[in-house]
Amino acid sequence: MTSDSTHRLLLLRHAKAEHPEGLPDPQRPLSLVGRKQSGQVGAQLAEAGLVPDLVLCSTSLRTRQTWELVRGTLGADPALELRDEVYDAGVSTLLDVLRGVADDVATVLVVGHEPTMSRAAAALAGPDSDGAALSRVQVGVPTASWSVLGFTGPWSGLAPAGATLERLGLPG
């Protein structure tokens, strides 16, 4: 793949998690609803032909569980990088991580947290973006929702307003 090729970025907010008393936030597990949502997301991504080459996943339990259940219905086993910085990343940190992706990687899936997943989608969305999807990501997204952004050029050149927000997918 050349640096002028189209790349695709998928931003997935983890599925619904439990809130057990006394459990540190990074150790919160998925709820039963979240487990169901995750399987739906994997099936939706597969049906849409959105199979990542690389997954950048927060190290929290709920994001790791989300990814494992998505992977189970996706029908693929892409490279996985568990990244501590995705757990509490703001948009600028997430962009720094993405700018380090090799250009031969066509599609990256980030499994992360709110508000960063919606804020990153809104920040990256350029003028040709889907209006309804942009309106939704600007106010935040529900659990297990996923944004699809496309852009041309190297990952190192990913910049605010430099991608097209193509769609927002919701579980179920």
Helices and strands as residue ranges (DSSP letters): E 6-13, G 25-27, H 32-47, E 54-58, H 61-74, E 79-83, H 84-87, H 91-99, E 107-112, H 116-124, H 131-137, E 146-152, G 155-157, E 164-169
